[in-house]
Amino acid sequence: MIQLPSLTHIGGDFNVYGNLSINEGSVPNLEVIKGDFILAHSGFRNLPSRLNFIGGRVIISPSDDPGLIKQIREADAAGKILGGVHFCD
């Protein structure tokens, strides 16, 4: 399992596509992603609890965890995702 507890900001894209070794517990203090957040088919089942801004798109799969998809839609509706939500495959 990858652990990045000190990571709070990512200045570009955060691509964890297909990586089951990283999940929301790996980045517990992540607050900002300035680029795209590509998390389809990854170990994420929830958004990181402190994440409050994504400057790009969120790219997920329709087969990802329904709870995660719901959280992403809610974050988008709250204006936390500037680039919108996009589904791959």
C-alpha positions in Angstrom: 0.0 0.0 0.0 1.3 3.4 -0.9 1.3 6.0 1.9 1.7 9.8 1.3 0.4 11.3 4.5 2.3 14.6 4.1 0.8 15.3 0.6 -1.6 18.2 0.7 -1.4 19.8 -2.8 -0.8 18.4 -6.3 0.1 21.1 -8.8 -1.0 19.1 -11.8 -2.8 15.8 -12.7 -3.1 13.0 -10.2 -3.4 9.8 -12.2 -4.0 6.6 -10.2 -5.8 4.8 -13.0 -5.9 1.0 -12.3 -3.6 1.3 -9.3 -5.2 -0.8 -6.5 -2.2 0.0 -4.2 -3.5 3.6 -3.5 -6.7 4.7 -2.0 -8.2 7.5 0.1 -6.3 6.4 3.1 -3.0 6.8 1.3 -3.5 10.6 1.0 -5.4 11.5 4.1 -4.4 15.2 4.1 -4.8 15.9 0.3 -6.8 19.1 -0.1 -6.1 20.4 -3.7 -5.5 18.8 -7.1 -4.9 21.6 -9.6 -5.2 19.3 -12.7 -7.3 16.2 -13.5 -8.0 13.5 -11.0 -7.9 10.2 -12.9 -9.1 7.4 -10.5 -10.9 4.9 -12.6 -10.3 1.3 -11.6 -8.1 2.3 -8.6 -8.3 1.4 -4.9 -10.4 4.5 -4.1 -13.8 3.8 -2.6 -14.3 7.4 -1.2 -12.8 10.8 -2.0 -10.1 11.9 0.4 -11.9 13.5 3.3 -10.0 16.8 3.1 -10.1 17.2 -0.7 -12.0 20.4 -1.5 -10.7 21.5 -4.9 -10.0 19.8 -8.3 -9.0 22.2 -11.0 -9.5 19.8 -13.9 -11.7 16.8 -14.6 -12.5 13.8 -12.5 -12.3 10.7 -14.7 -14.0 7.5 -13.3 -15.5 4.4 -14.6 -19.2 3.5 -14.4 -18.1 0.3 -12.7 -16.3 2.1 -9.9 -17.8 2.0 -6.4 -21.4 3.6 -6.4 -20.6 5.4 -3.2 -17.5 7.0 -4.7 -19.5 8.0 -7.8 -22.2 9.6 -5.6 -19.5 11.6 -3.6 -18.0 12.8 -6.9 -21.3 13.9 -8.2 -22.0 15.8 -5.0 -18.6 17.5 -5.1 -19.2 18.5 -8.7 -22.6 20.0 -7.7 -20.9 21.9 -4.9 -18.5 23.5 -7.3 -15.4 21.6 -6.1 -14.6 20.1 -9.5 -14.0 22.8 -12.2 -13.5 20.4 -15.2 -16.6 18.3 -14.6 -17.0 14.5 -14.2 -16.2 12.2 -17.1 -16.7 8.5 -17.5 -14.2 6.2 -19.3 -14.9 2.8 -20.8 
